[in-house]
Amino acid sequence: MVYARRHIAVLTIVLLSACSNDGGNSQIYNGDNKAVTATVFEEKNSIQCGSSGLSTEQSQQTLITGGVDVIQSNCAYNNLMAVTSVCGADTSEILVHKIPKQNMVDAEKLGFTNTEEINNDYSIYECS
């Protein structure tokens, strides 16, 4: 009888462990999982000695209005763009947004570009 109880207890533990195992292919979206997120950008359209261009909020709103969820937004410099210091010239500033990967096509339709197009070569700075 004791022997049977042990087997039942062990069997119960094994079955409960199998039920709680989340070993499937489901991916829980937490915003940090690179497999389910992508990064897009658009030009800030700022001018040296002039307009500061778009704000992160304005850029975010374009995505949100277009049905794209925005996880995180940052100001950045496009490191692949050479800029001459001259008043009235463009800057290399871009606005970078982390979005769910499934929204990539929608973001591109809105004029945003995958950061892979610039080899993810950008430097984030604190927006002012």
N, C-alpha and C positions, 0 to 999 in steps of 0.2 A: 504494500500500500504506500509506504514512504517512497519507494522507488518510482511508482506511478505518479505521485505528486511532483516529484522532481522533474520528471519528463514533461509533465503538463506545464509546470512553471517555466522550464526552458523553452518549450514550444511556444508558449504565450509571449515570452520576451522576444523570441525570434520573429514571430508574426507581427508584433507591434512595431519592432524596429523596421521591418520591411515596409509597413504601411506609412511610417513617418519619413522614409527615405525619399528625398526629392532629387533623385538621380536622373530625372528625365531631361529633355532638351529645352524645357521652359526657361526663359530668361526674365528675371524680375527686373523691371525698369527702376533704377534708382538714380539716374542722372550721371553716374560715374562710370558705368559700364561702356567701354569704348566700342564694344560689339554692337551696341544699339544706339550710339550717338554719333553725330557728325558735326563738323565745324564749318560754318560758312562765313563769308565776309562781304562787305560792300565798301566802296570808297567813302571816306568821311566827307569828301568834297570841301576840304578846308583850303584856304588860300593864305600863303605867307603874307604877313603884315595886314591881313584882311579878315575875311569871314572865318569863323571857327568851324563852319560846316554843320553837319548833322550831329545830333546828340545820340547817345546809345538808346535813350527812350524813344526818339523818333524812329530810329532804325528798327528797334524791337517792335514798335507798333505796326510798321509795315508788314512784318512777318506775322504778327498776331492777327491783324486784319485779314491777311491772306490764308488764315487757317493753320499756321505753323506755330507749334508750341516752342517757347524759348526757355531754355534751362538756365543759361548764363550768358551775360554779355560783357564785353571788354573793349577798351580802346587799345589799338596796337599800331605799330609801324610795320609796313611791308618791307622786309629787309632786302628784297630783290629789286626794289625800285630806287634808282639813284636820283637824288634831288639836288638841284643847284640852289643855293641860298640867295634868292632874289625876290623882293617884294612883288606880289602879284602872281607868283608861280604856285603850282600845286604843291602839296606836301605828300609824304608817303603814308599818311595816316589812314587807317582802315578801322571799321567796326566789326568785331568778331563775335559770332553767336554760336553757342553749343545748342544743337537741336536734336530731336529724335531722328534717327537715320531714315525712318519711313517718311519723313517730311522733306527730304532732300529735293525731290523733283518739284514740289510746290515752292520751295525756297528759290530754286533756280529759275522758275517761271516768274518770280517776283524780282529777278535781277541780281540775286545773290550768287556768289561763286564758292565752290568747295575750296577750302584752304589747301587741299592737296594740289590744286592748280598752281599754287606758289610754293609747292614742296613744304607746306607747313612752316615756312620760313618767315615768321613774324615775331615781334617783341611786344609783349603786353606792357602797357603803362597805366598808371592811375589816371582815370578821366578827370578833367577839371570842370 
